[in-house]
Amino acid sequence: MRRVPAIEARGWGFRYAGRQAWAVRGLHLRVEEGERVLLAGASGSGKSTLLAGLAGLLEEGAGETEGQLLVRGRHPARCRDDTGLLFQDPASQLVMARAGDEIAFPLENRCIPRAELWTRVDLALAASGLGVGREHPTDALSGGEQQRLALAAVLSAAPRLLLLDEPTASLDAAAAKDLRGRLAALGDGDRTLVFVEHRADELLDQLDRVIALDGPRGIIADGRPAAVFTRDRASLDAAGIWVPGARLEARRGTPGERSLEARGLTYRHPAADRDAPAGVDLDLHAGEAVAVTGPNGSGKTTLVLLMGGLLRPTRGTALVSDPRARRVERELWRMPARALVRRVGSVFQDPAHQFLRERVDREIETGPLHAGTEPAEARRLAHGLMERLGLGHVAAANPFTLSGGEQRRLSIATALATSPSALLLDEPTFGQDRRGHADLLSLLDAFRGGGGALLFATHDTLLVQALADREQRLAA
């Protein structure tokens, strides 16, 4: 008798409420128990939607469904106890205030006895490599550390179907290697893994199969990794999908006058036991791009927020470089919002944290309008940025319904709309397909070429090699 597959789609499709286009449609798919599958596709091709469907999270009312999607022959909502999903945005997955409670939460939902529960929590925390105890506050973790905690919580419940949405995108190289090792050790033939990764070079030796999606077109390639990335390379390129071994041409700027400066810049989060960053000195010049790199928890995100005037330093200063003005007028955290947006545009690690409006085009118009731009000019700016960043087709969409890659491009568009002299970005290429990455690289290079100053925190070595004039590495 034929085994029931781990995953089966029979003409399945899903369209989000309020959207005209289907996120994915006409999907026919069968994944056997124990397979390790890479789900590839451009931003907005339906990868995260499929994972959400498999996890039973596409509730009635969220949109329109057609066809069937099954997990072990049943509706996905009936298999939630045996399914684990790591979200693209780990912060949206964390629900508890302490690390130990976060891991205990899914175990409690499965009625694990208390004595066994806390033993499993401690084992999961130790295996995560975070080096924290049960009481450590989750909000004191960096984005990459939150991702590791979220994965530890998912793995603690030993799901038979493990769905991983960009699991290494926020991790430093050492943490990503450790994660891949942990996943490779999950050798149980009854456990099925589905990865979503834009760049999967380091995962290839762990994969049985690659399935490439192209939204409403469904599957455009399916097979063994070596076969797909050779036989179907032209189709993948045309769809904007990364293929292994990608290289980018390096672009360099010409530094001019100093734009922003930091002296002894230090910050300690309220729940933390150390400073991160600690005592940073940094000069950022017009016409140059500086990459902020370092391990998870070293303070990269915090440095970007400090230099953007969005946090008050514990010690030290972050200043606009204007020797004619008094120091108190130059301190970024003291500047009024209308003045600050003309000086500095900030792009958060989680783009959804900066969305305010119900439509993409109006989101981009908001900053210029608050800065005093005439409505007609604000609309013109928004239209130009949407076209440059491939967002024209979602102009009327709610920003929160966009894919992760589209949300990232929208957040950059909103920062650029006020024409700041410096642009500060946190993981700007997170979730980007090959075409989106190239468009962002060109846009940022043009901003620098026009005299703008760029500071970006990233784990993306391709971006550093292609764009950075200098690297500011933070220690752990």
N, C-alpha and C positions, 0 to 999 in steps of 0.2 A: 504493500500500500504506500502511495506517495506521501512523504512527510509534509506536514503543514509548514509553510515557510514562516520565517521570522517576520517578514514584511511582505505585503502584497498590495499593489495598487491596480485597480481595474477602471481605467478611464477616469481617474480621480482628478478633480480640479477644485480650486478655491479662489474666490474673489472677495476681497475685504469690503465691508459695508461702506458705501459712499464712493467706491472706485469703479470706473468703467472697465478697466483692463483686468484680466484675470492674473493673479499672482503666479499660478501654475494651472495647466489644463491638459486634459487628454493623457494623463500619465498612466502608463502601463509598466509595471515593475514587479519583480520577484527577487527577494533576497533570502537566501537560505540561512538556517541557524548556524552560528559560528563564523559567518563571513565578516571580513573587515573591509568596509567600503568607503571610498572617498567620494563624496558628493561635490562635484565641481560645477562652477557656473559663474557668470558675471554677476555683479551687484544687481539685485532686483530680479534675479532669474527664478526665485521661488525656493531656494535652498532652506532658508530659515523657516519659511512657511511650511514646507514639508516636514521638517523636524518638529515644529509645533503641532502639526496634525498627528504625527506618530506618537507624540507624548500625550495626546488627548487634550490639548489645550485650546483647540479651536472650538469654543463653545457656540451653541446655537445663538444666533443674533450677532455674532462677530462678523458674519459674512455669508456668502452663498456657496454651497458645496454641491458638487455633482460627482457621480460615480461612487466607487467604494475605496476606502483605505482601511486595511486590516493589519493587526499585529497578532500573530499566531492564530489567525482565523477569526479573531474577534474585533469588535470596535475598539479603537485605541483607548477610549476612556475607561474600558473595563480591564485594561492591562497596566494601569498606572503604577501599581505596586511593583511591577517587574520591569519598569522602564525608568531610566535615569537620563535627565537632560541637563547639560551644561549650557547655559545661555551665552549668547554673544556678549552681553553686558552682565558681568557677574554681580555688580552692585544691585541690579534689579532682582537677583535671585536670593540675596542674603536677607533673612527675616529676623534674626536674633541679634541681641546686643553683644553677646560674648561668643568667642570662637567655639568653645566646647558645646554650648547650647545649640549653635548652628549645626554641628554634626549630629548632636543628639536628636534634633527635631525629626528628621526622616525615620530614625530608628524608633522613636516614640510612636510615630504614626503607624508603624508596623508591629506595635505591641511587643517589642523586644524586652525581656525581663531586665529590671533595673541593674542588677549586678553585672549582667553581661553587657548591658548598654554602655556603661561608663568605661568598661575595659575596651570596647570597640572604639569609643570616642578617643581614648588615649592612644590607641594603636593608629588610628586614622590621622590624628594630629602629628604623631611622630613621623609617619610615612609621608606627610605633606611637605616636610622640609622647611616649614615656616619657622620653627624654633620658638613657638609660643605655647603657653599653657591654656587650660580651659577658660580662665578668667580674662584672657586678653580681649579688649574691645574690638569688635569688627570694624568700627569706623576709624580705628587707628591704623588700619592696614592700607597699603598702597593698592592701586588697581590690579597689578599683577599678583600681589599677595591675596587679594580678595578672590581672584580667579582660582588660585591654588586651594583656598579654603572651600570655595564652592564645589570644586571637583572632589575634595576630600569628603565632603558631605554626601555627594552623589555616590561615590564609590563605597562609602560605609554601608550602604543598603544592599550592596552586591546585586545590582540590576542585571537581568538577563539581556536586555536591550539597552545599550549605552549610546546616547546621541550627544555629540560634541560639536558645538558651534564655535569655530575659531578658537580652539582651546589654548593655542600657544601665542596668539597675536599680541597679548599684553605681557608676555613673559620675557625675561632676559635670557641670554643664550644658555646659561647653566641650568636655569629652571625649566626651560623648554626641553633640554636634553633629558633632564630627570623625569619630566612628565612622559616623554616618549618611552623611556625605559620602564616606567610603571605600567603604561598601557601595553607594552610588549609582553610584560609578565602576566597579563591577564589571558593566559593561554587556554582557558576553559572552552572546549568546543561548543558548549551550550550558550556562550555569551557572544552576542552579535554587536559589532561596533560600527557606527556610521559617523564619519568625520566630515565636517565642512571646514575646508581650509582653502584660501586663495593660492598660497604658495606651499606646496607639499613636498618639496625636494627631500627633506629629511624624514618624511613618513613613508616613502615609497617601498622600503624593504619590509614594512609592516602590513602592506595592503594586499588584498586578494583581487580587488576589483576597483575600477574607476567608472563612475556614472556621471556624465556631463549633462546638466540641465540648461534649457534655454527658454524658461518661462512658458508662455502659451504654446510654444513649439514642442514642449515636452523634452524627451531624451534625444540628444544629438550624438552621443557616443557612449558605448558601454563595452567593457571588456577588461582584460588584464592590463595593469598599468603600462607596461612596456609597449603593448600593442596600441592602446589608446593614444599615448603621447607620440607615437610615430605615425601610425596609420591615419589617425584623425587630426593630426596637427593643424592642417589648414582650416578645418571646421572650428577647432578650438580658438585659433588665432582670430578668425572672423567674428567669433562670439565674444572676444575680449577676455578669454580665459588664460591665466598664467600657465606656462609650460615649464618643466624643470630646466634649470640652467640658464634662466633669463639674465641678461646683462643690460645695463643702462649706460648711456654716454654721460660722462662727467661734465657738469657745467659749473663755472666759477664766476664770482662777482668781483667788483672792484671797490674795496672799502673806501668810504669817504669820511665825513665828520661823525664824531661820536653822537649817538642818538639816545641811548640809555646806559646807565652805569649802576653797578652794585658794589658796595663796599662792606665787607664783613657780614654779608647777608645771612641771617640765621633765623630758623623757625622751629619751634617745638609744639607739636600738636598737644592739646590738653591731656589726652590719655596716653601719650607716648613717654618713654623713659630715656629718650635721647633726642638730640637735634637732627633734623633732616629737612633741608640742607644745613650745613654748619660752616659758617665763615666764608661764604663764596664771594670772590672778587671777580667782576665780569664787566667788560666794556663791549657794547653792541653798537656797531657803526652802520650808518646808511650804506646801502649797496653791498651788504654782506649777509651771509647766512651762517648761523652758529648752531650746531647740533648739541643738545644736552643728552648725554648718555650715562649709563651706569646701571647697576643691578636694581631689581625691584626693592622698594623701600628706601632708596638712597636720597629721595627728595626731589626727583625730576619734576613731577607734577606741581609740587609746592613751589619750586623755584619759578616755574612759569607763572603761577598765580601771583607770587610776590612781585615779579617783574612787570606783571600786568596791572598792578595796583589793586588787586582784589583781596589781598591779605595784608595785615599790618605785621611787619617783622617783629620777632621777639627781640632781636638785636640787629644792628647794622642798618643800612639804608638801601633803597632802590629809588633812583632819581632820574628825572629827565635831564639830559645834558644841556643846560642853558645857563652859562655863567653870568648872564645879565640878571637872572631872577634870584630872589632869596631862596635859600635851601628849603625853607618850610613850604614855599610855593612849588618847589620842584619834586617833593616827595610824592611818589605815585599814589600811595594809598590815601593821601589827603586830598587829591584832586577831585573836583566835582565831576559827576558822570558825563555831562555834556562836553567838558574839556578833555576828559580822559579818552573818550571814544575817538576823538580826533588825533590823539597821540598814539594810542595803543589799541589794536584789535586783538581780542583773545578768543581762542578756540579751545573749548574744554575737552577733557578726555572722554566724557560722556556727552555727546552733542545734544541729547534730548534735554539736558539740564538748562540749556540756554534758549529753548523755544518758547515763544510767547503767543503766537498767533495761530489761527485755525487754517491758514493756507500758506503754501510755500512762498508764493510771490509776495504776500503781505508780510511774511516773516522777514524777508530780505529788505523790504521797504521800511521797516520799523526803525532801524538805527538811523538812517539818513533823515527821516521825518523828525525824530527827536533831536537831531543835531541841527535842525533848522532848514533842511533842504526842501525845496518846493515839491509838491506832490507829483507833478509831471516828470520832474527830473529824477525823483526817487523811483518812479515806475520804470523809467528808461534804464537806470542803473540796475534795477532788479532783473529786467529782461535780458540785458547784456550778460550779467553774471550767470543767469540760468542757462543761457545758450552755451556759454564757455564751459560750464561744468556739467553739461548733460542733464539738466533738470527741467528743461522746457516742457517735457511731456507730463510732468507732475506739478505744474504751476498751481493748479487748483486743489491739489491734494492736501490733506492734513499732514503736517510734518511728522507726527507720531506714527503714521501708517507707512512711512518710507522704510526701505531696507536699511541696514546698518551703514552700508557704503554710501547710500544716497543721503542719509542724515549727516554723515561726516562732510560731504561736499556742501550741503546746505549750511552747516555751521561755519564753514570757511567763507562761503558767499556772504553771510550776514556780517562777519568780521571785516571783510574787504569793502563792504558797501559804504562805510563811512570814510573811506580813503585815509586810513591811519598812516602815520609815518613809520610805525613799527608793527609787525604782526607776530604774535606769539601763539604757538600751536602745540597741543599735547597729543601725541600719536596721530598726526594728520593723515597717515595713509592706512590706518586701521580699517580692515574690511574692504579694501579697494581691489577691484579687478585690474587686469593689466591696462585696459583703456582708461579707467578712472585714475589710476596711478600716474599714467603718462600725462593726462590732462592737468592733474594737480601739480605735477612737477613743472610743467610748462607755465602754469599760472603763477606759481611761487617764484620761478626764475624771472618771469616778466616783472613781478612786483619788485624783486631785488634790482633788476636792471633799470627800473624807473626811480631808483634811489631809496627804496624801502629797506628797512632793517628786519631780518628774519631771525627768530629764535624758536627752535622746535625741539621738544623732548620726544625721543623715539627709541624703539628697539629695532627699527627697520634698517638693516645694514645697507641695503640697496639705495635707500633714500640718502643716507649719510654719504655714501660714495659718490652719488650723482649730484648732490646739491650743496653739501656743507663746505664752507671755506675754512672753518675751524671746528674743533670739537671740545666741548667742556664736559669732561667726565667727572661724575660724582662718585665718591667712595661709599661703600656699604656702611 
